[in-house]
């Protein structure tokens, strides 16, 4: 039988040395792992943060913002899709602005035409009412018998002239409507 004997102090010294070595190696591994994790996390999160900033700019209607990453992974596909979306939204909003401007012009034209129509109707009403009032007034005077027989031809002439004026106005309106 072979018995080996070693002093205990020497074993304790080896164990202490081994423990210190393990602590140092553990600290170095922890520091190296932290540094590697920091850079790996930054590489993963920076494109996501870039996409978040891009989406915020797009929500403020800044469609000139573009994703500039060149990766071919899911983030790159999402970034390219957001670029396409931004371009299409820019074109669509441009078309909508153009259509809105044209619509605004059409509305302004309709308002102008409506105002002209109202003014025309007011003028026509006034122009038609004047001869009708004269005809009605002369006819009423003649009906009441206040007119002397010698004034009858003059009153009849005035009624006839106002009726002719009224007919001319109506004919003008008919021509205008055509």
ABEGO torsion letter per residue (X at the ends): XBBBBBBAAAAAAAAAAAAAAAAAAAAAAAAAAAAAAAAAAAAAAAAAAAAAAAAAAAAAGBAABBBABABABAAAAAAAAAAAAAAAAAAAAAAAAAAAAAAAAAAAAAAAAAAAAAAAAAAAAAAAAAAAAAAAAAAAAAAAGABBAAAAAAAAAAAAAAAAAAAAAAAAAAAAAX
